[in-house]
Amino acid sequence: MTDAGRVVRVASGTPPGEAAPLTQVASVFMPARLRPPATVLFCLPGGAMNRHYFALRADGAPQEFSFAAHLNARGFIVVALDLLGVGDSGRPQRGFELTPDALVAANARAMNALREQLVAGQFSDRPLSELRSVGVGHSMGAMLTAMQQAQQPAHAGLVLLGFGTGGLTQALAPQELQYAGDPVATRANLVRLARLRGDDPYPPVQRTEEGRQLFAGATADRRGVQALQAARAPLLLTPGLFSMIPGSSAPECARVGVPVLLVVGDRDIAGPPHSIPSSFTGSRDVTLRILPGTGHAHFLFDSRRELFERVAQWCEALVPAA
């Protein structure tokens, strides 16, 4: 089960190769009492997940696993978006052309539209002229968040969950692994490599014991694991492959100039935790938090309480109360 928030559809432009513009769907969660100055957290889910990842709702515990609910309680606006091709957003017919750069451009347009609606007071009882934003992403969504900030800076800071530039080499074929550490060649060959993986640019993710251990594991709360089912989605093959190739997004990460909060589990798939901050050389304020006893889907573990509190405190320090 999920708490859908206020569901909004916004234009996100025409992806490469498409004949008509597409729209993206977002859930807008407004707090009962807004913390001044008004701050919105724009949240992007990871691969094979939709926007409901940020608002998990378990039977008998409607707010226990919900990032949106906990940040709302601290006075922050939370907006969770479905990427193009995922959830309720439009699905391009030429799915292999849905590269990370295409997603970044679409996400930026969607967020700008949502920002304008928030500023105009469409979701509140008054305009929010001093609105600030923080970019939040999990896994592949964190990669897209960092890339967007590098290409179209708009956020005051970034919260990146379960992400590093080291890729996932154990999931790569030899012809893919040869592009490790070469982001220019990775981009040039990405669509070709994605097509070699199969005919479906939106493949369902096969559930395996290895995958369950990486995302959840024996110590995950079973209620959260059950709630996660509503957030599952097909994989976006092209950007998913890009995220697994080491160094693919390293140039953009190095150009991020705002404060960054990095959060990984000690059983995560983001690589050695203490090596991750070195990717963000353009930022003078990089914080690393390692969650104990935690796999890749952070919200399912007991450490989620620590995570929610740390993110709230970090955002409060980033944007001091007016």
N, C-alpha and C positions, 0 to 999 in steps of 0.2 A: 504494500500500500504506500502511496505517496500523498503529500499535501501539495496540490498543484499550484497554490498561490493564485495570483491573477494572471491568466494566460493571455499573452499578447502576441500578435503576428506583425512583423515589420519587414520592410523591403531590405534586401541585402545585395541587390544588383544582379547582373547577368554573368554567370561563370563562363570561363573559356569554353568555346564550342557550343554553347547553348543559344537557342533562338529567342528565348524570352527570359525576363527577370524572374528570380525566385524570391521566396520569403523565408524568414527564419522565425521560429517560435521561441518565446521566452516565458518564464514564470517570474513574476515580480512579487516579492515578499516585502511588504511595508511594515515597519515596526509600530507598535502601539504608541510609543513615544519616540520621536526622532531626536537623535543626539546631534546637537549643533557643533560644528557646521555639518550640514547634510552630506553624508558620504554613502556612496553606492559601491557594493562589491559586485563586479561583473565576473561570473563564474562559468568556466568552460570544462566540460567533462572529458575524461580520457577515452582511449580507444575502446570500442565495444560497450560504451555507456551513453546514456542520454542525460538530459538536464535533471532528471529526478534523483540522480546520484547525490545532489546537494540538499535534498529534502526527503530523505528516507523516512518512512513512517511504518513502524512495526505495530502489530496488533498488541494492544494493551500498553504500549509505550510510544505514543504518537510523536513525541519530540526527542526521545532519547538519542536517536542516531542522526538527527537533522542538523546539518551545518547551518541552514537558513534560519531555523528556529532559534538556535543559540546566539547567532549574530544579530538577529532581530531583537532579541531580549536585551542586547547591549546598545540598541538604538541605531543600528546600521540597516540600510536598505540592501537587500540581496536580490540580484537578478541572475537567474540561471538560464543559459541558452542551449538549445539544440543546435549542433553544427549542421550545416547543409548535408543532406544525405542521411541524417540521423533523426530518430524520433518523429516529431510532427513537422519538422522543417521540410522544405522542398528538396526533392532528390534529382540531381542532374542526370540526364539521360546518358551523358558521356562521363560516367563515374571515374574512369581512370584519369581524366583530366582534372579531377578535383585535388590539386596539389596543395601542399601547405601554404604556398603563397596565395593561391586562390581562396583558401579558407580564411587566411589573415585579412585579405581585402573585404571579404563578405562579412566577417565578424566585426571589423571596424565600422562598416556602414551600418550594420544592425545596432551596434552599441551607440553610435552617434544618434540614430533615430530614437532609441530608447532614452538616451540622455536628454534629448530635446523635449520628449514627453514628460520626463521627470521634472525638468526645469520649469516647464509650463504649468506644473501642478496637476497633471492629469491623474496621478495616483494618490494625491494628498489634498489637504484642504487649503493649500496655498502654494504659490510658485516657490521653487527652490533655486534661487538665483546663484547661490554660492556653492553649488553642488561640486563635490570632489569625487574621484573614483579610485578604486584599487582593483587591479587585475588579479583574479584568482583562477588557478587552473590545476587540474589533477592529471599527471602522467602526460599523455599526448596533448591534452588541453593546456597543461603548463607550458609545454614547448610552444604551442600556438600563441599563448599569452605573451611569452618572452619575445617571440618573433614579431608580434604585433607592436609591442612597445618599442622595439628597435626600428621598425619601419614607419610607424605612425604614432609617435609618443603622445599619450593622453592621460595615463594614470599617474597618480602621486606615488605609488609603490606597487610591488608585486608580491603575491603569496603563491609560491610554487610548491605543489605537493607531489611527492613521489617522482621527481624528475631530475635527471642529470644528462649531460651531453655524451656520456660514454656508450649509449646505445644498448643493444641487447644482442651481443654477438652470437650467443648460442642458438638464436632463432634465425640466423642468416645462412643462406646458401653461399658457396664459394664465389659465385659470380657477383653476389651482393657485397660480400665482405671485402672484395678488392677495392671498394670505394671508401672504406673506412678512413677517416681523417682527411678526406678530399671533398669538401662541401660543394665546390664548383662542379666537379665531375658527377657527384651524386645528383645534383639538380638536373644536369644535362641528360642523365640516363635513367632518371627515376621512373617515368611513365613506362619506358620499355621494360625495366626490371619488374615493375608491378604487373604488367601484362604476362610476364613469364610465370607468375605465381598462379594464374588461373584465369578463367573467363568471367568471373563475377567480381566487379569492383566493390561490392558490398557483401562480402561473404559472412555467413554466420560463424561465430567463434565456437570451435569444438571444445566441449567441456572435458577436461582431463584431470587426473589426480594431481599432476604437477601444477596445472593452472590453479586448481583449488587451493593447493598449499601456498602458492605465491600470493594469491589475492586474499585468502582468508586464513586457512590453516586451522589447527585444532583449537587454538585459543580464541578464535573469533566468536563473538556472541551469536548464537544460533538465530536469535530474533533478528539481528541485523543482516545475517546471511539470507534469511527468508525475505526481508524487506528489499534486499538488493535485486531480487528477481525483476521487480518493476522497473529497474533502471538499466536493464540489459538491452543491448542494441547490436546490430550488425557492425562489423569492423569497416572502417574506411580504409581500404587496402593501400592506396597510394600514400597518404600521409602517415599511415601506420608503419609502412615499410621505411619511410624517411626517418621516423623517430627511432627506429631500431638500428640505423646505420651510425656508427660512432662519428661524432664531430659534425653531423649534418647541420645542426642549428648553432654550432659554436660561434660563427661570426656575429649572428644576431645577439646571442647571449652576452658577448663581449661588449656590445654597444648599448646595453641597457644601462641607463645612467641614474635611475631612481633607486631608493632602498629596496632590498629584496629579502624576504623571509623564505628560507628553504626548509621544508619539513619532509623527512623521510622516516620510514620505519627501519628498525634494526634487522628486519627480514625482508626488506624491500627489493625491488629490481632495478634501482636507479644507479647501482654501482657503489664503490666505496664512498661512504658518506662524506668523509673529510676531504675528498678530492673535488667535490661538486662546487664549492664556493669559488675555486680558482677559475671557473668558466666566466665569472661575472666581474671581469677586470675593470669595466667602465663604471661600476657602482662603488661609492665610498662607504656604503652601509650594507653589508651582507651578513645575515644572521642564519646560522644553521641550528636546527632542532632535530634531534634523533629520538624517535618515539620507541620506548622499550616494548619488547614482546609484540611487535606490530608488523604485519605484512603490507602488501601494496594498497589494499582497500582500507585506508586508515580508519574510516568512520565505524568499522565493524568491531574494533578492539577497545579494551578498557581505556587505552591511552587517548581515546577520542575526547574525553573530558579535558585532559591536559592540552590537547590540540586546540579545541574550541576556545579555551581560556587564553592560550598563548596568542592565537590569531587576533582575538578581541583586544588584548592588551597592546599588541604590536600596532594594530590599526589606530587605537586611541593615542598612542605615542606619535604615530606618523602624522595624524591630523588632530592636534590638540583642540580641546573643546573651546568654543568661542566664548 
